[in-house]
Amino acid sequence: MSKLYIVPTPIGNLEDMTFRAIRILKEVDLILAEDTRTSGKLLKHFEIGTHMHSHHMHNEHKTIENLISRLKSGENIALISDAGTPAISDPGFLLTRACVENKIDVECLPGATAFVPALVNSGLPNDKFIFEGFLPDKKGRQTRYLALAEETRTMILYVSPHKLVKTLAEFITYFGEDRPICVSRELSKLHEENVRGTVREVLTHFENKPPKGEIVVVVGGKIVVKENKRDSE
């Protein structure tokens, strides 16, 4: 029976590629890649010769029907993104949903994704958390901030480097300057950096040292002070 494999790829360090991921990518009939140039370097490194097709946010709506037909005909297809686990702030959801609707098997391999190590090494509570991904650029951004300002769970966001300083300044407006955060940059790579502190402290750091690379921001949730029952009487 044909199957769609969701295959995570390293977020930076090639040693994070799993043996199983390499085997699957060698065995399938087709690999769907977000950027074939980026993925081509990965496949060459691991001596994977499987044919690739481009599958990204600008063409995924148009290609799904054809891909479903190929899967129904018996082909096995693997989906990869430029880095990390597909469908996590990357293309993948639409094809996965279409497979489920057409009763085509879907198997997601465990593997690299940026927000998990960022959350764990932040030192912030991780028993309960929410993943926000990228905030809206304009429309809906303030509304989202107002909702997140009341969130008591640890929050995880993806932020592009050129928007980090502006975003941290917005945190001060909506969360306050003393809210604890951790900014993780270039996770798993040679120049990995984890900057922890209050929003104000971390903002000052990156104002003096402009950030580069992939960034994950972990924000402590709002602390709710429980009212003493006797004090309220």
Steps between C-alpha positions, in 0.01 A plus 500: 500500500628846412591747770594863557801532727555824691876510550673750732840627390774666712445861606873562470722214609505219242580247773137537613378313191367159606590167342132436438451831323789423266359153424151632427629773271699240305205260470211727399407571139499878540616767744304823533736779605425857603809621312669241280827696504519492880388138526729400216801573718355282777423211266845520341664487844316178587533354148124498439417490131119505516330741260369826650207727422452850639218530755465835675239749623466660156416182307364249753135579419561423133698178540293311757258340253784357293685376809190326633462328161860381514455368852180320401687341210736336750792738531662579835583867553710678764447862597787708638544870573815712491559416867312337785165323491269579207165669576640676809493856360590336167305338213351160574161539662295521180654185349470311827133595531434396141661160566288447811184595307593251226585225749867498399740398776709778653803433719695777671852410610627647828785742460630852512280800565622834631247582769555192719868560589427872534225429752698243696820705531317826578469414869135610488212271606438240230230282655242712314575719201355640178664522160415821314737475205530830315275784616295682235701778335232766512131407507417319820840555664372728777199275563732202535724688741204598719399134525855381569544763773252298710650160415632318809680223311849534357483635144721407203535725197704503182646842415708600199833666596421836341178523704639383834583839656163643395321192636680519835400868527140391439538242778575784742181675393276196541680275751704748704877539512552250783341197329759217480597386151762301316612567144659197334698567185662258253398192700723193446748705295856603581400848620192400701399769749239500776440840657292488819371780720222753520357648183686825570833322556468289185390799293808694614721204403369485144493877457876485554549176308274476192369142471563263210364158412192303596337617824258350751367712787361341817295727725392431856125506557316756709527430871160505665513598866237305689299712730516404867153393605527673838616824339193503279258458790 
